[in-house]
Amino acid sequence: MTKQSELAKMIANFGADSPKKGEVFPISRVTKDPLVRQTEILDAAQELFLASGYQQTNVEDIIKKVRVAKGTFYYYFPSKEAVLEAIVARHTKDMLAKARLLLPDTTSPLERLQLFINLFYKLSFTGELGLFSKVLYKEKQGELINKLWRKTQFIIIPILIPLIEQCNQTGLTKVAHMQETIGFFVGIMASLLESISPAEFGHETDPNIVRNKIEIAEKLLAHLFDAPPGSIRLDPPSMEAIQ
């Protein structure tokens, strides 16, 4: 076959494999590990929530930033709120992992319990969790904040229950109803954090008022765990940390 005839054949066959009318070729999609894709969505949503606010960010914004189809988003998360819950859960678990590493085995069970409470308190208004709290308080998302705190209760159970059980075994605390106690613990901590976060946004700036609120929380926690009076102490946050 001459070069001219080969060229003519190529021209004649050009487009022969193109889709017929009404047919489409399947689009090649980049497949990723589900955990990687989920993390990408969470990271993009977190950036948008902190930059633009939770209320001002919609699902379309997240999809556009991640560059995925809407169906892909809803495959992993049923709603924008579910994304926020996953972000907060991720940071709470990271926070607890840090707290677990910082709990020494050489101290008494009650001292470890107090250290955990202080770490939980501090890490709740610093870092990423603190930034999200500011965004939600600024938007007056009270109902959503309460919902997120209730979910936090289930995340802290694996580390808090063993600490309380150790205190019970040594007679330092007398907690009879574990699940109910943890629920009240989360409620007290949430109330304390909210009490230094006025609805106008920002945090309480008077150190005396902060100290008074912390002292009330200390008494409530000691009574909750049936621990000796004054045995639960909370370190007051620095004004730089909560502003």
C-alpha positions, 0 to 999 in steps of 0.5 A: 500500500502506497503512502498516499493510500495509507493516508487516505485510509487514515482520513476515512477512518478518522472519527470512526470510534467517535460516539454515535448520536446520543452516545457519550464516552465515559469520563475518566475520573480520578479515583482516590482513597475514601479517607483521602477524599474525605479529608480533602473535603473536611480541609476545604470546608474548614478553610472556608468556615474560618475565612467566610463563616459557617453561615456564609459558606454553602455546599457549592462553595465546598464542592468548588474548592475541592473540585468534586461533583456534588454527588461525591460530596453527598456520598461522604456527608449528608449536609454542611452541618455533618461536615462541621460535626466531622471537623469538630470531632477530628479536632476533639480526637486530636486534642484528646490524643495530646491530653493522653500523651501528657498524662503522667503515670507517676501522679495520683489518679485524682491529679491525672483527672484534674490534669485532664480536665485542665487540658480539656478546658485549655484546648477547647478555647485554643487552636482550631477548636477555639477558632471554630468556637469564635466563628459560631459564637459570632454567628450566634449558633447556640443550638449548633454549639450545644449539639456539637458539645453533646457529641463531644461527650461520646468522644471523651468517654474512652479516656475519661471513664478509666480516669474516674474508675481509677479515682473510684478504686482509690476512694478519691471519688465516688461516682455511681452513675458514670454516663450521667456524670460524664454528661453533666461534666460536658455540660459544666465545661460547656457552660464555663466556656460559654460564660467567658464567650458573650453573645456579642462575640469575643470573650470575657476580658475582666480577669476577676469575672473569669476567676469567679466563674472558674471557681464556681465550675471547680465547686460544681465539678468536685461535687459532681465527682464526689471528690474532696472540696478544693481537689479540682482546680482549673487554671485560668486562661490567659487573656491572650489565649481567649481573645 
